Amino acid sequence: MSKADSTKPTGPNLIKEYDDLKKILKSSDGREVYSHLIECFNALILHYPDDALDKFEEVSYLLKDEQRAQFAKQFLNFDNKKNFKTMTECQKEYVEKIAVLFPPKPEEGGDPDEAPEAPAAGKVSNFFSDCEILQWAGIGFGEDETYRLQASLTKLSIKSGSEKIRLWGKIYGTEKDYYIAEGFIPGTGEEDEDKPKGLEDRGTGVNDAVYWVTNDSLSEWTMLADASPALLKATRSTKIKFTGDLERDIITNPFFFGQEKHYLRAQIARISHSTSIMPGGLHKLTEDNPKEVEAIEFEEESKAYKPSTETQSALSNWVHAKKSILKNNRVSHLDPEGDEFGDKEPEEIAKIQDARDPPEPRLKPLTKDVSQSGEDSAWTIRLYGDQIATPGLKKQSNHYGVVVVRSTVWPGAMACWKSTKYLQIYIGDGLKNETKTYYPTFPPEIPSDPSDLPEVAEPNPKEAPPQEEEPAPES
């Protein structure tokens, strides 16, 4: 046996020296380095087996005291346990919601005549092909969400009886977001004797379309009420973030007499009438009324004007599609009441009203729009993808580029063009890009003074009150 081997502790001496070493390495708070290393190794083996060396200092720091250790258990997930009951309930709820969008198919081998007929649905835009174009503009919903939205819009079309329906856009909220669908329902809506003054009938003016909203693709759609002039007037002086709660009261200055659902409907009307655009050259002003437009009819189909990607890449070839909202918060002027205009002819009255509140010209080119500062353009345009046309094909379909037109006044409003198809969508916070940024809030309500309490006699006076002598009884 060598001299070095004789000095090594063996048996009980080894255990004793090991215990002494653990006592020496014990910290002032009573914890041992050995136990701390065991905790570190357990965490590294469970959670970072491939990156243990780099994570050692971080794990050791989190486990050194009790407060950080409690945080570390949550941060590092020491328990490594999953609440399968909660997961199962969430999955069950998801399956129940999504099953409504996809009705079961008839059983194989059954009589096809006995299968229930699917209710007729109006024209629903192909959201799948729309998303392929929107991806060039940086807009994407994901394949699963796109599939759910397509099924949800189809279900809404069947339930509402809308002739035509599409996804108008998405408005971001601080708590939840809004998906917004736009549709057209035949008829003028329900007759209401107490309808607001100046309210335009459904299918006309700012109420030419009907809008539904939902917070996600699996929830039910809620129809928004028609927009009134008073509502639009209040909205123009209001600027507040959406929260995603339709029933939330809007507290702002000037006071907004309504809830978030009313504010949302008015903002949709403002955005739609300001940013609805279309390719120029397809419509013209009517001969009888320059405020109305009609599609241009060509005698021969071969001579018909068909826009191409090359022509639509210029901002001058885009025009406004809808009428502008006037200062009276309608699309058209109100019929005169009383003797305001005397015995003047309707044509003269219309000229006077147009002079007081002039409307924007129909089919106005986008190049004539200016931003809020008055210096820059209100629109930007860009051609994505192929910049060169493919020779040998028709002019209308020989280009695989995508033209994207964006609004700088209403950030989030955009129109896209590819080959012979164009579409519009809004993805934003629903607010206008204005130079005005100060919207003061009302001071808190001043409570009324409390009513005075009734005065009572002092229960423990310093001096006893004089007592009245009772009269002596008569003998």
Secondary structure, DSSP 8 states (H G I E B T S, - for coil): --HHHHTS--THHHHHHHHHHHHHTB-TTS-BHHHHHHHHHHHHHHH-TTSHHHHHHHHHHHTSSHHHHHHHHHHHTSS----HHHHHHHHHHHHHHHHHHS-----TTS-GGGS-------EE--HHHHHHHHGGGT----HHHHHHHHHHHHHHHHHHT-SEEEEEEEE--SS--EEEEEEE-SS-----TT--TT---TTSGGGSSEEEEESSTTS--EE-----HHHHHHHHT------S-TT-B---SS---SBHHHHHHHHHHHHHHHH-EEETTSEEE-SS-TT-EEE---SSGGGS----HHHHTSGGGEEE-S----TTSSSS-----TTSSTT--HHHHHHHHHHHS----TT-BGGG-B-TTSSSBSEEEEEES--S--TTS-TTTS---EEEEEESSSTTEEEEEETTEEEEEEEE-S----S-----------------------SS-SS------------
